[in-house]
Amino acid sequence: MNKINLFYKPLPYALVFIYIGLTYLTLKLNGLAPSLYHEDGYFENLGALSLFIAAGLMFYAFYYVMQRRKTTKIFWVKQWAYLALALLFFFGAGEEISWGQRIFGIATPESLAEINEQDEINIHNIEFNGISLPFESEFDIFWGFFVFLIPLVAAALPRFNKFSSKFMPIVHWGLGMFFVFNYLMAKVAKLALAAGYSYAKVPFIQAVQEIKESNYEFFYIFVCLFVLLDLLRAEQQPELSQ
């Protein structure tokens, strides 16, 4: 693999780590809280936009491999994995903005409003008998495997990398560090920054969650860009195709 690209340089990682730290320090800037943590605030809008961009990159990757399906050596399972990722990120983006409900002024159907915690047109806020759907834990499991664990094992075990990359795109293990650092920073923020937070309209824990989710979603731009560039590079150099 040609390592002459931004994903193998330390500067982009340093800049993202700095950005992560700054996002949590905003918890001390109570005057900016209304524009940061509310619905349609900075963090939610950035997260939705990031997921739409990530979805677009994966839709293009799927289109690219399907246009070359007669000559490509990419296994059909991996071809459809690009589409699965595109649909996943598109679904996540749609959920973030409640499928355009506030943009287009759409009222929440009464039957959905009765079971949705925030009276919105989305699935991730649905609650049955006081029990919410486990989207947050499933989100963590997804990045834990796809962006962190599998790339780490693939980097350590070439045979595993050769086998698994036939069925799915494998990202650079360094990208997983974004997610791990963000996860740890959210834990630290809950312990260290709660005392300085005083914006009553958005609870502290909710504000931390908004930051953490937005950061995760932003990182998926880098993940999908890596996947696309890796695909294009492999197709231009057939000996690298999986």
C-alpha positions as CSV (number, residue, x, y, z in Angstrom):
1,M,0.0,0.0,0.0
2,N,1.3,3.4,-0.9
3,K,1.6,5.2,2.4
4,I,2.3,8.7,0.9
5,N,-1.1,10.2,2.0
6,L,-2.5,12.1,4.9
7,F,-3.6,9.0,6.8
8,Y,0.0,8.1,7.4
9,K,1.1,11.5,8.6
10,P,1.1,12.6,12.2
11,L,-0.2,16.2,11.7
12,P,-3.8,15.3,10.8
13,Y,-4.1,13.1,13.9
14,A,-2.7,15.8,16.1
15,L,-5.1,18.3,14.7
16,V,-8.1,16.0,15.3
17,F,-7.0,15.2,18.8
18,I,-6.8,19.0,19.6
19,Y,-10.2,19.5,18.1
20,I,-11.7,16.7,20.3
21,G,-10.2,18.4,23.4
22,L,-11.6,21.8,22.4
23,T,-15.1,20.4,21.8
24,Y,-15.3,19.3,25.5
25,L,-13.8,22.5,26.8
26,T,-16.9,24.2,25.3
27,L,-18.7,22.8,28.4
28,K,-17.2,25.7,30.3
29,L,-18.5,28.3,27.9
30,N,-22.1,28.5,29.1
31,G,-22.8,31.6,27.1
32,L,-22.4,29.6,23.9
33,A,-24.5,26.6,25.1
34,P,-27.7,27.6,23.3
35,S,-26.0,27.5,19.9
36,L,-24.0,24.4,20.7
37,Y,-26.1,21.7,22.4
38,H,-29.7,22.4,21.4
39,E,-31.6,20.7,18.7
40,D,-30.3,22.0,15.3
41,G,-27.3,23.5,17.2
42,Y,-23.7,23.3,16.1
43,F,-22.9,19.8,17.2
44,E,-26.1,18.2,15.9
45,N,-25.9,19.9,12.6
46,L,-22.2,19.0,12.2
47,G,-23.0,15.4,13.0
48,A,-25.8,15.2,10.5
49,L,-23.8,16.9,7.8
50,S,-20.8,14.6,8.5
51,L,-23.0,11.5,8.1
52,F,-24.4,12.7,4.9
53,I,-20.9,13.3,3.5
54,A,-19.8,9.8,4.7
55,A,-22.9,8.3,3.1
56,G,-22.1,10.1,-0.2
57,L,-18.5,8.8,-0.2
58,M,-19.8,5.2,0.3
59,F,-22.5,5.6,-2.3
60,Y,-19.8,6.7,-4.7
61,A,-17.6,3.7,-3.7
62,F,-20.5,1.4,-4.4
63,Y,-21.2,3.0,-7.7
64,Y,-17.5,2.8,-8.6
65,V,-17.2,-1.0,-8.0
66,M,-20.5,-1.8,-9.6
67,Q,-19.5,0.1,-12.8
68,R,-16.4,-2.2,-12.9
69,R,-18.0,-5.4,-11.6
70,K,-17.1,-7.3,-14.8
71,T,-13.4,-6.6,-14.5
72,T,-12.9,-6.0,-10.8
73,K,-11.5,-8.7,-8.5
74,I,-13.4,-7.4,-5.5
75,F,-15.6,-10.2,-4.0
76,W,-19.4,-9.5,-4.3
77,V,-19.8,-9.4,-0.5
78,K,-17.3,-6.6,-0.2
79,Q,-19.0,-4.8,-3.1
80,W,-22.3,-4.8,-1.2
81,A,-20.6,-3.8,2.0
82,Y,-20.0,-0.4,0.5
83,L,-23.7,0.0,-0.1
84,A,-24.5,-1.2,3.4
85,L,-22.2,1.4,4.9
86,A,-23.8,4.1,2.7
87,L,-27.3,3.2,3.8
88,L,-26.2,3.0,7.5
89,F,-24.7,6.5,7.4
90,F,-27.6,7.9,5.5
91,F,-30.0,6.5,8.0
92,G,-28.0,8.0,10.8
93,A,-28.0,11.4,9.2
94,G,-31.7,11.3,8.6
95,E,-32.3,10.3,12.2
96,E,-30.1,13.2,13.4
97,I,-32.4,15.8,11.7
98,S,-35.6,13.8,12.3
99,W,-35.9,13.2,8.6
100,G,-36.3,16.9,7.9
101,Q,-39.2,17.4,10.3
102,R,-38.1,20.7,11.7
103,I,-36.8,21.9,8.3
104,F,-40.1,21.3,6.5
105,G,-42.3,21.9,9.5
106,I,-43.8,18.4,9.6
107,A,-46.0,17.5,12.6
108,T,-45.3,14.3,14.5
109,P,-48.0,11.7,13.9
110,E,-49.9,11.2,17.2
111,S,-49.2,7.5,17.3
112,L,-45.4,8.2,17.1
113,A,-45.5,11.1,19.5
114,E,-46.9,8.8,22.2
115,I,-43.8,6.6,22.2
116,N,-41.1,9.1,21.1
117,E,-39.3,10.8,24.0
118,Q,-38.8,14.0,22.1
119,D,-42.0,14.1,20.1
120,E,-40.1,13.7,16.8
121,I,-40.2,11.7,13.7
122,N,-37.3,9.4,14.4
123,I,-36.6,5.9,15.7
124,H,-33.7,6.4,18.1
125,N,-35.9,8.3,20.6
126,I,-38.6,5.7,20.7
127,E,-39.4,4.4,24.2
128,F,-41.5,1.3,25.1
129,N,-42.7,1.0,28.6
130,G,-39.9,3.2,29.9
131,I,-37.3,1.3,27.9
132,S,-35.4,3.1,25.1
133,L,-34.0,1.3,22.1
134,P,-30.3,0.6,22.6
135,F,-29.0,2.7,19.7
136,E,-26.1,4.2,21.7
137,S,-24.7,0.9,22.7
138,E,-25.0,-0.5,19.2
139,F,-23.3,2.6,17.8
140,D,-20.4,2.0,20.2
141,I,-20.2,-1.7,19.2
142,F,-20.2,-0.8,15.5
143,W,-17.2,1.6,15.7
144,G,-15.5,-0.7,18.3
145,F,-15.3,-3.5,15.8
146,F,-15.3,-1.8,12.4
147,V,-13.0,1.1,13.1
148,F,-10.9,-0.1,16.1
149,L,-10.7,-3.8,16.8
150,I,-10.7,-5.3,13.3
151,P,-8.2,-2.8,11.8
152,L,-5.9,-3.3,14.9
153,V,-6.0,-7.1,14.5
154,A,-5.5,-6.7,10.7
155,A,-2.4,-4.6,11.2
156,A,-0.9,-7.1,13.6
157,L,-1.8,-10.3,11.6
158,P,-1.2,-10.1,7.9
159,R,-3.1,-13.3,7.2
160,F,-6.2,-12.0,9.0
161,N,-5.9,-8.8,7.0
162,K,-5.7,-10.7,3.7
163,F,-8.7,-12.9,4.6
164,S,-11.0,-10.2,6.1
165,S,-10.3,-7.6,3.5
166,K,-11.9,-9.9,0.9
167,F,-15.3,-9.4,2.6
168,M,-15.1,-5.8,3.9
169,P,-13.1,-2.6,3.6
170,I,-10.4,-2.4,6.3
171,V,-9.5,1.1,7.5
172,H,-6.2,2.3,8.9
173,W,-6.0,1.4,12.6
174,G,-4.9,5.0,13.5
175,L,-8.5,6.2,12.7
176,G,-9.8,4.1,15.6
177,M,-7.7,6.2,17.9
178,F,-10.0,9.1,17.2
179,F,-13.0,7.1,18.5
180,V,-11.1,5.8,21.5
181,F,-9.8,9.2,22.5
182,N,-13.3,10.7,22.1
183,Y,-14.8,8.0,24.2
184,L,-12.2,8.6,27.0
185,M,-12.5,12.4,26.8
186,A,-16.3,12.1,27.3
187,K,-15.7,10.1,30.5
188,V,-13.1,12.6,31.7
189,A,-15.5,15.5,30.9
190,K,-18.3,14.0,33.0
191,L,-15.9,13.8,36.0
192,A,-14.0,17.1,35.6
193,L,-16.2,19.6,33.9
194,A,-19.6,19.2,35.5
195,A,-19.0,21.7,38.3
196,G,-18.4,24.5,35.8
197,Y,-21.5,23.8,33.7
198,S,-24.6,26.0,34.5
199,Y,-26.8,26.0,31.5
200,A,-30.1,24.6,32.9
201,K,-32.0,24.2,29.6
202,V,-29.7,21.4,28.4
203,P,-28.6,19.0,31.1
204,F,-24.9,18.5,31.5
205,I,-25.0,14.8,30.6
206,Q,-27.0,15.5,27.5
207,A,-24.5,18.2,26.4
208,V,-21.6,15.7,26.8
209,Q,-23.6,13.2,24.8
210,E,-24.2,15.7,22.0
211,I,-20.5,16.5,21.8
212,K,-19.5,12.8,21.8
213,E,-22.0,11.8,19.1
214,S,-21.1,14.7,16.9
215,N,-17.4,13.9,17.1
216,Y,-18.0,10.2,16.3
217,E,-20.1,11.3,13.2
218,F,-17.4,13.8,12.1
219,F,-14.7,11.1,12.3
220,Y,-16.7,8.9,9.8
221,I,-15.8,11.4,7.1
222,F,-12.2,10.4,7.6
223,V,-13.1,6.7,7.8
224,C,-15.1,6.8,4.5
225,L,-12.5,8.9,2.7
226,F,-9.9,6.4,3.6
227,V,-12.1,3.5,2.4
228,L,-12.7,5.3,-0.9
229,L,-9.1,6.3,-1.5
230,D,-8.0,2.8,-0.7
231,L,-10.5,1.4,-3.2
232,L,-9.4,3.8,-5.9
233,R,-5.7,3.1,-5.2
234,A,-6.2,-0.7,-5.3
235,E,-8.1,-0.6,-8.5
236,Q,-5.4,1.5,-10.1
237,Q,-2.8,-1.0,-8.9
238,P,-4.4,-4.4,-9.5
239,E,-1.8,-6.2,-7.5
240,L,-3.3,-4.5,-4.4
241,S,-6.9,-5.5,-5.1
242,Q,-8.4,-7.9,-2.6
